[in-house]
Amino acid sequence: MSDAADKILPLNDWHVTQGARMVSFAGYAMPIQYEGIMAEHKWTRESAGLFDVSHMGQLIIAGEGAEKGLETVLPADLSILKEGRLRYSLLLAQDGGIIDDLMVTRRGDHFYMVVNGATKEGDIEYLQQMLPPGVVLDHMKEQALLALQGPKAVEALARIAPGVEELSFMQGGAFELGGVTAWISRSGYTGEDGLEISVPASRVTEVADMLLEQPEVKPIGLGARDSLRLEAGLPLYGHDLDTNVTPIEADLGFAISKRRRAEGGFPGATRIIGELDGGTITKRVGLAVEGRQPVREGAMVVDGEGNEVGRVTSGGFSPMLEAPIAMAYVPAASAAGGTAVSLAQRGKIYQAKVVPMPFVPHRYHRKGAGK
């Protein structure tokens, strides 16, 4: 259940009307499910699922020096980020630990950034502290954020926002959506093709209604969002990522741009570049777990003597694979595909093996690829 102290999202009453079961998440009352996690998961993989992600932080970073300023806290090369293009990046602590993972977009004379809901206040404080004078940060509290995900998402949205079908993966633009001006990007957190839609909070209910009128679309809760991102091998901040983990340990080395690897100049650069060259002690990997019982976050990775050598950070039952899967940090010597590992949960030992991620192939719409 949600807590009386939880903040209320603009679509709260809409969720309740749709039959959602509400729970506390990141300090907000949010829908965990409508008709059931398994059904909602499969619907998103087959059709189009509508997620309310308005708890996320939407930020504008503007002013002279914004690009260089952001490069002092992100390991991205923003100089090659083209207009309307998104990039996955990491907000880094001074020792190279991950403060948050995020999306940053070049949008005209400013950058648009989406950060995690549970960390947004701390992110804003850190950015304001680190960005140079003259760079302005605006927290867009008046904006709501929806995600429409699945193989039929673009087809459904294109009926009410013509032109979105021209976007390729990690590209965004401004569109009219039934009389509402929206910023729409072809991106998401499920591994499926899909879109994220930023609209004024005052208009989000009518936008959600317009989307739900499309036969491909159903509302989807947090439960399926979590199982979808796990199948897609996508980390969740506060679980698979935190300030104790570096990008290289987290297997996110792709987020360190080529120029930044050569030049450094971002927090923890010496440590991170050293790990790129020399490796790490532990590494985030995917695990296929034997049997039918899911192994959950907090389970231990153990050696032959039963000593803890790693930890499971996300785990659950994969609706598409019909088998339990997990993400864990294991010793680097055990991180190669096919390596057998033992897991301990509630006094019981489970067997698993390291497998490549994503567990379920991504189906992003890349430019030049077949539809």
C-alpha positions as CSV (number, residue, x, y, z in Angstrom):
1,M,0.0,0.0,0.0
2,S,1.0,3.6,-0.4
3,D,1.9,5.7,2.6
4,A,-0.1,8.8,3.7
5,A,3.2,10.8,3.5
6,D,3.7,9.9,-0.2
7,K,3.7,12.6,-2.8
8,I,0.9,12.4,-5.3
9,L,1.5,12.3,-9.0
10,P,-0.7,14.3,-11.5
11,L,-2.2,11.0,-12.8
12,N,-3.0,9.6,-9.3
13,D,-6.8,9.7,-9.7
14,W,-6.5,8.4,-13.3
15,H,-4.6,5.3,-12.0
16,V,-7.2,4.6,-9.3
17,T,-10.0,4.9,-11.9
18,Q,-8.1,2.4,-14.1
19,G,-8.1,-0.1,-11.1
20,A,-4.5,0.3,-10.1
21,R,-3.1,-1.1,-6.9
22,M,-1.0,1.8,-5.5
23,V,2.2,1.4,-3.5
24,S,5.0,3.6,-2.1
25,F,7.9,4.1,-4.5
26,A,10.6,6.8,-4.4
27,G,8.5,8.8,-2.1
28,Y,5.4,8.7,-4.4
29,A,2.2,6.8,-4.5
30,M,2.5,4.8,-7.7
31,P,0.7,2.0,-9.5
32,I,2.3,-1.4,-9.1
33,Q,-0.2,-3.3,-11.2
34,Y,-3.6,-3.1,-12.8
35,E,-4.7,-6.5,-14.1
36,G,-1.5,-8.4,-13.0
37,I,2.2,-8.2,-13.5
38,M,2.6,-11.2,-15.8
39,A,-0.2,-10.1,-18.1
40,E,1.0,-6.5,-18.2
41,H,4.6,-7.7,-18.9
42,K,3.5,-9.9,-21.8
43,W,1.2,-7.1,-23.2
44,T,4.1,-4.7,-23.3
45,R,6.3,-7.3,-25.1
46,E,3.5,-7.9,-27.7
47,S,1.7,-4.6,-28.0
48,A,2.0,-1.2,-26.2
49,G,2.2,-0.5,-22.5
50,L,1.6,2.9,-21.0
51,F,3.8,3.8,-17.9
52,D,3.5,6.8,-15.7
53,V,7.1,7.9,-14.9
54,S,6.3,11.4,-13.7
55,H,8.3,10.7,-10.5
56,M,11.5,11.1,-12.6
57,G,13.3,14.4,-12.5
58,Q,13.2,16.5,-15.6
59,L,15.9,19.1,-15.7
60,I,17.0,21.9,-18.0
61,I,20.7,22.9,-17.9
62,A,21.3,26.1,-19.8
63,G,23.6,29.1,-20.1
64,E,27.1,29.8,-21.4
65,G,29.4,27.0,-20.3
66,A,26.6,24.4,-19.9
67,E,28.3,21.8,-22.1
68,K,31.8,22.1,-20.5
69,G,30.2,22.3,-17.1
70,L,28.3,19.1,-17.6
71,E,31.4,17.4,-18.8
72,T,33.0,18.0,-15.4
73,V,30.4,15.6,-13.8
74,L,29.5,13.3,-16.7
75,P,31.9,11.1,-18.7
76,A,30.1,11.8,-21.9
77,D,31.5,13.7,-24.9
78,L,28.8,16.2,-25.3
79,S,30.6,18.1,-28.1
80,I,29.6,15.4,-30.6
81,L,26.0,15.1,-29.3
82,K,23.8,16.4,-32.1
83,E,20.6,18.4,-31.8
84,G,17.7,16.3,-30.6
85,R,19.9,13.3,-29.7
86,L,19.9,11.5,-26.4
87,R,22.8,9.9,-24.6
88,Y,22.9,7.6,-21.6
89,S,25.3,8.9,-19.1
90,L,26.3,8.8,-15.4
91,L,26.6,11.4,-12.7
92,L,29.8,10.6,-11.0
93,A,31.2,11.2,-7.5
94,Q,34.7,12.4,-7.0
95,D,36.0,8.8,-6.4
96,G,34.3,7.5,-9.5
97,G,31.2,6.0,-7.8
98,I,27.9,6.4,-9.5
99,I,25.6,9.1,-8.0
100,D,22.9,8.4,-10.7
101,D,22.4,7.2,-14.2
102,L,20.5,9.4,-16.6
103,M,19.6,10.5,-20.1
104,V,20.9,13.8,-21.5
105,T,19.6,15.4,-24.7
106,R,20.9,18.4,-26.6
107,R,17.8,20.6,-27.2
108,G,18.5,23.9,-28.9
109,D,20.4,26.2,-26.6
110,H,20.2,23.9,-23.5
111,F,20.5,20.3,-22.3
112,Y,17.4,18.3,-21.2
113,M,18.2,15.7,-18.6
114,V,16.1,13.0,-17.0
115,V,17.3,11.6,-13.7
116,N,15.9,9.0,-11.3
117,G,13.0,9.9,-9.1
118,A,14.5,8.7,-5.8
119,T,17.8,10.6,-6.4
120,K,16.6,13.8,-8.1
121,E,16.8,16.1,-5.1
122,G,20.4,15.0,-4.3
123,D,21.3,15.2,-8.0
124,I,20.1,18.7,-8.3
125,E,22.0,19.7,-5.2
126,Y,25.2,18.1,-6.5
127,L,24.8,19.7,-10.0
128,Q,24.2,23.1,-8.5
129,Q,27.3,22.7,-6.4
130,M,29.5,21.5,-9.3
131,L,28.3,23.5,-12.3
132,P,30.1,26.8,-13.0
133,P,28.6,30.2,-12.4
134,G,26.3,31.3,-15.2
135,V,25.0,27.8,-15.8
136,V,21.3,27.7,-14.8
137,L,19.5,24.5,-13.7
138,D,15.7,24.4,-13.9
139,H,13.8,21.5,-12.3
140,M,10.7,21.2,-14.5
141,K,8.2,20.4,-11.8
142,E,5.3,21.5,-14.1
143,Q,6.0,18.6,-16.5
144,A,4.7,15.0,-16.4
145,L,6.4,12.1,-18.1
146,L,4.8,9.1,-19.7
147,A,6.5,6.1,-21.4
148,L,4.7,4.1,-24.2
149,Q,6.7,0.9,-24.8
150,G,6.3,-2.1,-27.0
151,P,6.4,-3.1,-30.7
152,K,3.1,-1.3,-31.4
153,A,3.9,1.8,-29.4
154,V,5.0,4.0,-32.3
155,E,2.0,2.9,-34.5
156,A,-0.4,3.8,-31.7
157,L,1.2,7.2,-30.9
158,A,1.6,8.2,-34.6
159,R,-2.2,8.4,-34.9
160,I,-2.4,11.3,-32.5
161,A,1.2,12.7,-32.9
162,P,2.0,12.4,-36.7
163,G,5.7,12.3,-37.4
164,V,6.9,10.4,-34.4
165,E,7.4,7.4,-36.6
166,E,10.3,9.3,-38.2
167,L,12.3,9.3,-35.0
168,S,15.1,6.8,-34.6
169,F,16.3,5.2,-31.4
170,M,17.8,7.9,-29.0
171,Q,16.3,10.8,-31.0
172,G,13.7,13.3,-29.8
173,G,11.7,16.3,-31.0
174,A,8.7,18.5,-30.3
175,F,5.3,17.3,-31.5
176,E,1.6,18.3,-31.2
177,L,-0.2,15.5,-29.5
178,G,-4.0,16.1,-29.8
179,G,-3.5,19.8,-29.1
180,V,-0.9,19.4,-26.4
181,T,2.7,20.3,-27.1
182,A,5.0,17.4,-26.1
183,W,8.6,16.6,-26.2
184,I,8.8,13.0,-27.4
185,S,11.9,10.8,-27.6
186,R,12.3,7.3,-29.0
187,S,13.7,5.7,-25.9
188,G,12.7,3.7,-22.8
189,Y,13.5,1.2,-20.1
190,T,12.0,-2.1,-21.3
191,G,14.3,-3.2,-24.1
192,E,11.4,-2.7,-26.6
193,D,10.9,0.0,-29.2
194,G,9.0,2.8,-27.6
195,L,8.7,6.5,-26.7
196,E,8.9,8.8,-23.7
197,I,6.5,11.7,-23.7
198,S,7.0,14.9,-21.6
199,V,3.8,17.0,-21.4
200,P,2.5,19.7,-19.0
201,A,1.2,18.1,-15.8
202,S,-2.0,20.1,-16.3
203,R,-2.7,18.2,-19.5
204,V,-1.4,14.7,-18.8
205,T,-4.7,13.2,-17.9
206,E,-6.2,14.0,-21.4
207,V,-3.0,12.7,-23.0
208,A,-3.3,9.5,-21.1
209,D,-6.9,9.2,-22.1
210,M,-6.0,9.8,-25.8
211,L,-3.4,7.0,-25.6
212,L,-5.7,4.6,-23.9
213,E,-8.2,5.1,-26.6
214,Q,-5.8,3.3,-29.0
215,P,-6.6,-0.4,-29.1
216,E,-2.9,-1.4,-28.7
217,V,-2.5,0.5,-25.4
218,K,-3.0,-0.7,-21.8
219,P,-1.8,0.9,-18.6
220,I,1.2,-0.9,-17.0
221,G,2.5,-0.7,-13.4
222,L,5.8,-0.7,-11.7
223,G,5.8,-4.5,-11.2
224,A,6.0,-5.2,-15.0
225,R,8.4,-2.2,-15.5
226,D,10.8,-4.0,-13.1
227,S,10.5,-7.4,-14.7
228,L,10.8,-5.9,-18.2
229,R,14.0,-3.9,-17.4
230,L,15.5,-7.0,-15.7
231,E,14.9,-9.1,-18.9
232,A,16.5,-6.3,-20.8
233,G,19.6,-6.3,-18.6
234,L,19.1,-2.7,-17.6
235,P,20.3,-1.7,-14.1
236,L,18.1,0.0,-11.5
237,Y,19.7,2.8,-9.5
238,G,19.8,2.0,-5.8
239,H,19.9,-1.7,-6.5
240,D,22.4,-2.5,-9.2
241,L,24.1,0.9,-9.1
242,D,25.2,3.1,-6.2
243,T,28.0,5.3,-5.1
244,N,30.1,2.2,-4.0
245,V,30.2,1.0,-7.7
246,T,32.2,2.4,-10.6
247,P,31.0,2.3,-14.2
248,I,33.5,-0.4,-15.1
249,E,32.4,-2.7,-12.2
250,A,28.8,-2.1,-13.4
251,D,29.7,-3.1,-16.9
252,L,28.8,0.4,-18.2
253,G,32.1,1.2,-19.8
254,F,30.3,2.2,-23.0
255,A,29.2,5.3,-21.2
256,I,32.8,6.6,-21.0
257,S,33.2,8.4,-24.4
258,K,36.4,7.9,-26.4
259,R,37.6,11.5,-26.0
260,R,37.0,11.4,-22.3
261,R,38.9,8.1,-22.0
262,A,41.9,9.9,-23.6
263,E,41.5,13.3,-21.8
264,G,39.9,12.5,-18.5
265,G,38.6,15.5,-16.7
266,F,35.6,13.8,-15.1
267,P,35.2,12.7,-11.5
268,G,37.1,9.6,-10.7
269,A,38.8,9.6,-14.1
270,T,42.1,8.2,-12.9
271,R,40.4,5.3,-11.2
272,I,38.0,4.6,-14.0
273,I,40.5,4.8,-16.8
274,G,42.8,2.5,-14.7
275,E,40.0,0.0,-14.4
276,L,39.3,0.2,-18.2
277,D,42.9,-0.8,-18.7
278,G,43.5,-3.2,-15.8
279,G,40.1,-4.6,-15.0
280,T,38.2,-4.6,-11.7
281,I,37.9,-7.0,-8.7
282,T,34.2,-7.5,-9.3
283,K,31.8,-7.1,-12.2
284,R,28.0,-7.0,-12.8
285,V,26.8,-10.0,-14.7
286,G,23.6,-11.8,-15.7
287,L,22.7,-15.1,-14.1
288,A,20.4,-17.9,-15.3
289,V,19.3,-19.6,-12.1
290,E,18.5,-23.4,-12.1
291,G,15.0,-24.5,-11.1
292,R,11.9,-22.4,-10.8
293,Q,12.5,-20.4,-7.6
294,P,13.6,-16.8,-8.1
295,V,16.7,-15.6,-6.3
296,R,16.1,-12.0,-5.0
297,E,18.1,-8.9,-4.3
298,G,20.3,-9.5,-1.3
299,A,21.1,-13.1,-1.9
300,M,24.8,-13.9,-1.5
301,V,27.2,-15.2,-4.2
302,V,29.3,-17.8,-2.3
303,D,32.4,-19.8,-3.0
304,G,32.9,-23.5,-2.4
305,E,33.5,-22.9,1.3
306,G,30.2,-20.9,1.7
307,N,32.0,-17.6,2.0
308,E,30.3,-14.5,0.5
309,V,32.2,-13.3,-2.6
310,G,29.5,-11.3,-4.3
311,R,25.8,-10.3,-4.1
312,V,22.6,-10.5,-6.1
313,T,21.3,-7.0,-6.8
314,S,18.2,-7.8,-8.9
315,G,16.3,-11.0,-9.4
316,G,13.0,-12.4,-10.4
317,F,11.1,-14.8,-12.7
318,S,11.3,-14.0,-16.4
319,P,7.8,-14.2,-18.0
320,M,9.3,-14.6,-21.5
321,L,12.0,-17.2,-20.6
322,E,9.8,-18.9,-18.0
323,A,12.8,-19.2,-15.8
324,P,14.4,-17.2,-12.9
325,I,17.1,-14.7,-13.8
326,A,19.2,-12.3,-11.8
327,M,21.9,-9.7,-11.9
328,A,24.8,-10.0,-9.5
329,Y,28.3,-8.6,-8.7
330,V,30.7,-11.5,-8.9
331,P,34.5,-11.8,-8.7
332,A,36.1,-10.9,-12.1
333,A,37.5,-14.4,-12.3
334,S,33.9,-15.7,-12.3
335,A,32.5,-13.2,-14.8
336,A,33.0,-15.1,-18.0
337,G,30.0,-16.5,-19.8
338,G,29.2,-20.1,-18.8
339,T,30.8,-19.9,-15.4
340,A,28.9,-21.8,-12.7
341,V,28.2,-19.8,-9.5
342,S,26.5,-20.7,-6.2
343,L,23.9,-18.4,-4.5
344,A,22.7,-18.5,-0.9
345,Q,19.3,-17.3,0.0
346,R,17.5,-17.9,3.3
347,G,19.7,-20.8,4.2
348,K,19.3,-22.5,0.8
349,I,21.9,-22.9,-2.0
350,Y,20.9,-22.3,-5.6
351,Q,23.0,-23.0,-8.7
352,A,23.3,-20.5,-11.5
353,K,25.5,-19.8,-14.5
354,V,26.8,-16.5,-15.9
355,V,25.0,-15.6,-19.2
356,P,25.2,-12.6,-21.6
357,M,22.8,-9.7,-21.1
358,P,20.2,-8.8,-22.2
359,F,18.4,-11.9,-21.3
360,V,15.7,-11.1,-23.9
361,P,17.0,-9.3,-27.0
362,H,16.5,-5.6,-27.3
363,R,14.2,-4.4,-30.1
364,Y,15.2,-0.8,-30.5
365,H,14.5,1.0,-33.8
366,R,17.8,1.9,-35.1
367,K,18.3,4.1,-38.2
368,G,18.8,2.0,-41.3
369,A,17.6,-1.2,-39.7
370,G,14.6,-3.1,-40.9
371,K,11.3,-2.3,-39.2
